[in-house]
Structure formats: C-alpha cells, structure tokens
Amino acid sequence: MSDSGEAKPSASFFYDEWMESQNLPVYRGHFVPDLRTIDLGHWPERGCNGAFVRLAGMEGISEARITEVLPGQTTEPYKVAVDEMVYVISGSGSTTVWATGDHAEQGKQFEWADKALFLAPNNHYRQFSNLSGDRPARLLHYNYLPLAMSVITDVAFFFDNPYRANTTRAELDSAFAHAKEMKGSGMRWLAGRNPNATYWYGNFFPDMSAWDQLDTNAHRGAGGRVVRIQFADSDMSAHMSVFDAQTYKKAHRHGPGRLIVIPTGAGYSTLWLEGEKPVVVPWQEGALFVPPDRWFHQHFNLGAKPARYLALHPPVQFHGHAERPEDRARDQIEYPDEDPAVREYFEAELAKRGLASEMRPEAYQRHADAWA
C-alpha cells in the first residue's frame, strides 16, 4: 500500500484563479493530517487567518477552507451567494447572520463550541467572533463555490452582489432552533430519492462528537450507525457514521466532491482507483480527506473506542450510484469478496497497538449482515 499524500495535478478551474489570488496557503494531495495544527496565512480582507484545502477528489465542485479567529477577535462581515456548511475544528465563539449589510441587529446570533456544525445561508452576511480570551478558534468552511464559479465567472456576483435576501428574523430563529427529525418523504427534494430514511432537519448541530440520535447503517457493515443531516431550505446535506472499536467498514465508491473530517477516533482509510495501488490515509481527530471520483475507499478503526467520520456532501447530482441498493453489487465490496490483504493489513496494524480485531468471523463467510 502507498502512504503518500501526493496526488496527480488536476484540472484548473475559474475558482482556482480566485483562490490563488488570495495569497493564502493551499493544501493539496489526498489528505490533511490535522486541521488543528496546519500553518495559516493572514487574510486582511476577512480579518482572520486562513488557508484553502484543494485536495484531489474535490474536482472543481466543492470548496474547503480554514478560518482562524484569534482570541477575543471578530472577523470582518462578508456574504457569499451560496450556502456554506461550517464545522468547528476547535475553539468556542459565536456567529451572527443577517440579510442586509446595515441591519445586523435584526439577524440571528448563536454560540458554538468544539465540533459544532452549522449553516451560513446564501446571500446573508456572516461574522464570526471568538469568545475565548486565550485560545484561537478554527473553522472549516465547505460550499459549492467552485461549481458555481464555473457557471458564472464573475467574482463580484458571489461576494459583492446587491441582491438582498428577504429572510425575516422569525425565519432565521426557526432555522437555527433545535433540529427536527423528519422522513425523506416529508422533504420535496428527498421524497423520490430516499423517502424512508430518517433525517435531522435544521441549521445548527451543537456537537458532532457526542450526537447519539443514530440509525442503523447495516449495509455498510461492522454494525455501524449513522445520522443524516439536511440543512433547512438548502440543498446541502451531510451524514456522520459511527462504528465500533477494532472494526472496519465495507469498501464502497461514489461521485466526487465529498469531504470527510474526523470528529473523534483513530484509524486509517484506504483510497484506490479500481485496479491500482491504494493510498493509505492515517487519521485522528481533525484529519480531513476526500475520496476522488469513483475511487473505492474503506474506513478502519484502530482505536479502543468507537470512531466517527463526518461526510459533507456535494450536490445530489454528484452523489453517484453507491447509495442505491440495486447498485451495491457494483459499487460496494462485501467482506467475503474483498482481497484477503485488507484483513491482514488491518490485523497487523492492530497488533502494533496491542489490540485484536473485533470483526465477527461470520462476516467473511456470508453476505448477510453479521451484526444483525
């Protein structure tokens, strides 16, 4: 197996020209080992430190960038014409979102801490404050700006657009209130795609490392559980998978642009294009990686506690086919069908840590769920 974070250069897009013009560090390759410790540059326009993450697999679809707010500081307000997910890598603070540049007091303010996940809605100003006096706050931003900039090649359209959203304070309060449990059939954009799945619907999730409202995710193996997230009045969605100590998930593949960040746990993932040598991605809290388009990938928990990975989704048009049961034979590798080297490598890595596999022997003997 290969453990290189290097990746072949990918195509350049209009977004990349804007990104390079910001004169901030850009992290490339297949993974970032720890978002909490990477070097950042000063971003005067935003009043913060920052960096961009441009990994293989983002394919000009999704943007990832880091914002660091120094202790006791507040960023400059700005707005973007696309929705944006924000994950709190570390720190505590508050965010204010509002619809017009001169009415911040009519907006919505909410506080966050480590591992919170929330949405900054499109065409709304947003401003981030660090409420700690001695600890920086780092945020991971994820959006579809590269894709949008390929359609409209005008930077001002996205950052300096005079359009004003007509969102009321009551609507913002509702969107950022406690998330609601809903079926896919109750949301028009999911009704025909995943009608029976349970989603949590809202714009604020306070701690992805502690969320325990989980559904079974049996088809991915290892007795895994999942929470599915749909943001309010947005096409943006995410899911978080939880799986037990010393187990691993089934290999699968899907479309490009999906970003994976680790809230808690220790292990590794493998990424490979069919027929080629896998890339090994080691991870712990704060790691980030992106499976490239139609590359198989597989997640392994080397810790003595359950692990979690949070997947931020590209637009549904790029999800690929792996989520549909009829395609699993082609886009998912069942345990009995995997290369024996997968199991051998996992057990060897556990042995280095004085641990043994908790995979059930029957999982390798039949396709039925061994954890049922």
N, C-alpha and C positions, 0 to 999 in steps of 0.2 A: 504494500500500500504506500501511497505517497502522502507526506505530511506537509507539502509545500502550500503556502498561502498564495503563491503566484498564479496568475491566470492569463490566458491569451488576451491581447488587446481586443476590445470590442469596438463596434461602430461608434462614431461620434455623432451627437445629435445637437440641435439648436440649443437645448438646455445646457449641454456641456460648455458651450461658449460663454453663457451667462455664469455658470458655476465657476469656471476658471477666472472670470473677470473679478470675482470677489476676493481673490488673493488670500484664500484660506487653505489650510492643509486639506488634501483629498486622499482618502484611504481607499486603496484598490486591492484586488486579489480575490480570494474566496471567503475570507473571514477576518473579523477584528477580534483579537483575543479578549480584550477587556475595555469596554467603553468608558469605564470609570477612571482610567489612567492614561488614555492616549493624549498626545500633545494637541493643543488647540492654538489658534491664532486670534488676534484681536479683530473684531468686526465693528468698526466705528459706527457704521450706518444703523446697526441694531443695538448698539450699546451693550455688547456682551462679548464673550469669547465664543469661537465656533470652529467647526470643521465639517466637511462633506464626506459621506461614505458612498463610493461609487463601485460596488462590487460586481463581479461577473454574475449574471443572472438577473440584474435589475433591468437590463435590456432597453433602456430608454423609456421605461414605463413608470417606475417609481423613484422618488427621491428619499434619501435618508440624510439627515444632518444632525449635528450635535450643537446645542446651545448650552453655554455655561454662564450662570448668573452668579457674580461674586457676592460674598456675604453682605447682607443689608442693602444690596443694589436692586434697581429696577431697569428692565430693558426699555428701549425706545418702542413706542407703539407702532405697529405696522399691520397691514392687511394683505391677504392673498385671495385670489379669485377662485381657489379650490379648497375643499375640505382638507383638514390636516389632523392626523392622529398624533398625540403627544404621549410618550411614555417617560415616566420619571426614573432615570437611571439611578440617581442618588440625590439626597437633599430634601428640603421642605420649603414650601413657598405658597404663592397664590397667583392666580391668573384672573384677569378681567377681560371680558369680551363684550364689544358693543358695536352697534351697526353704523354709527356716523362718527366722524372724526372729532366733533365738538360736544358729544354727549356721553362721555364715559360714565357719568353718574347714573345714567339710565341703563347701563349694561349689567352684566352678571359677573359677580366676583365669587370665586370659590378657592378653598385652600387644598393643597395636596402634599403628599409626603412620598417617601421611597416606594417605587413600584406601582404608583397610580397610573391609570390610563384614561385619557380624556380626548375629546374632540374640540378643535378650534374650527368653528364653522366658516364656510366660504363667505367672502365679501364682508367679513366682520373684522374690525380691529382687534388685536390681542396684545396684551402686555403682561410680562412675567416678572414677579418680584420674589426675591429670596428673603424669607422670614428669619433665617438664621444669622447670627452675628459673627460666626466663626467657621462656617462650613459652606463651601460652594455648592450650588445646585446644578446638576446636569440633566438635560432633557434630550430625548431622542424624538425627532420630528419625522413623520412619514406621510407622503402625499403622492398625487399623480401628476405633479407639475411637469416632469419631462414629457409625458404623453401629451398633456395639454399644449405645451410649447411647440410640439411638432405639428399641431393643428393650427395654432395661432402664433406666429413668430413675431410677437410684439411684446417685449418685456413689460412695457407700461400697462398693457392690458391686464396683467396679473398683479402688479404692485401699486399702480397709480391710476386705478380705474375710478371715474367719478360716480359709477353706479352705487346706489345706496340700498342695502337690504332693508326691508320694511318689517323686520322681526320686532315684536313687542317684548317688553320686559317679562310679561307673563309667559310668553312662549319660551324665552330663554330659561326662566325659572323651571318650567316644566321639563325641558330637555335635559337640564342638569340635576334634576331631582333623582331620587332613588330609581335605579334601573328596574324595569318591569319584565317579568317572564312572559314570553309570547311564543306561539307556534308559527312556523314559517307560513302556514296557510293564512295567518292573520295579517301578513305584510305583503303588499301587492307585488313587490319585486322578488319575493321568495316563494310566493304561493305555487308557482308552477315548477320551481326548481327543487325545493327541499321542504315540502309542505308539512311533514310530520316531525321535523326536528325542532327542538326547543332552543330558543334564543333569549339572551338577555338584551333588552332594548333600552338604550339611554345614551347619555353623553359623558358619564363620569363613573369610573370604577376605581375605588379608593386603594386597593392593594391586591395586585395580581399574584403575589406570593402567598396570600392567605385565603384567596377565594375558594370556598368549599361547596358551592352550589353546582355540582358536577353531574353530567350524564355519562352513561357508559359509552365507550368508544371501541367496542369489541372488535370491529372489523380490522382495526389497526394492530390488534394483538396485545399481549402482555397484560391483559386486564386493565388497559388504560381507560382513563376518564377524560372528559372534555367539557369546556364551557364555550359556547358560541356567542359571539357578541355582534350585534347590529347597532350601529350608531343612528341616532334619531334623525329622521328626514335626510338621510345621506345614503350614498351607495357604499360607503366604507364599512368594512367588517373585519373581524378578527376571530381567532379562536386560541384557546390555551389548552394544551394537552398535559396531563399529569400521569406519570407511570412510576411503578414501584421500584424500590432499590434492587440493583443487580439483575435487571431485566432489560430487554430491548424490544423496539417496535419493528413491525414489518417494513421492508423496503417498499417505497412507492414513488411515483413521479407525477408531475402536473405541469402547468404552464409557468411562465416566468413572472418575475416581479414580486414574489412573496418573501418578505423579510422575517427572519426568526431571531428573537432575542431571548436570553435565558434569565428568568427572574430568580431561580434558585435551583441548586443541584450541581453535580459534577459528572462529566462523562465525555462522550465524543459522538460525532456524526460522521458518516461517510457520504460522499457525493461522487457520482460517476455517470458518465455517458455510456449507454449500453455498449459493451464490448471493449471499454477502455479501463485503465487502472484507476481505482478510487483515490480521491483526495480525502485525507483524514482531518477533520475539524475538531480540535480539542475545545471543550467548553466548561465554563463555570459561570457563576453569577456575572452578568454584564457582558457576556460574549454575544457576538452577532454574526450571522452568516445568511447567505441567500442561495438556495438550490437553483442552478441555471435551468433554462427551459428544457423540459423533458429529460432531465437528469434524474436517475434514481437517487434516493437518499434514505438513510436509515439512522435511527437515534438510539444511543446506548447509554444506560445509566450505570456509572461505575461507583456510585456512592452507596452509603449505607442507609440513605433516606430517599423518599420519593423525589423525583426531579420534575421540573416544569419547563416547557418551552412555549413561548407566546409567538404566534404567527400572525403578522399583519398582512392582510390580503390585498392583492391588486384588484382592479375592476373585474367583475364577474366574467367579462368576455375573455379574460386571460386565465381563468381557473384551470383550464384543461379538462380532462375527462376522468381523472382519478377519483373524484367524489361520487361518481355514478356507479351503483353496484354492477351493472352489466359490463363495465369496463375493467373491473378489478383483475380479471384474468390476464389482461394485457398490461395494466399499469400498477399492479401490486404483486410482489413476490411472496408467496406463502412460505411459512417456515420449512415445511418438508421439501420445498423446491429450491431453497437458497443454496448457494455454494457453501460446502462444509467449512471453508476457510473463515466465513463470517463468524460462526460459533466458536471456532478455535481461537481466533484473534481476541474475541470478547472474553473468553475464559482466561486467556493468558494475561490480559490487561487486569482483570480482577485479581488474579493470583499475585501480581506485583504489589497489590494493595492488601494482601492477606484476606481476600474475600472470595466467595464462590458464587457461581451462577444460581439465581433463583428461578430460572426458566423451567417450566414444567416439561418433563420428558415427553409426555404425550403430544406436546405442541409440534414436535418434529415427526410424529408418526401419522398424523391425520390433519386434514384441512379444517375440521370443526374447531370451534373455539375451546381451547384447553382450559380457559379460566371461567367458563360458563357456570 
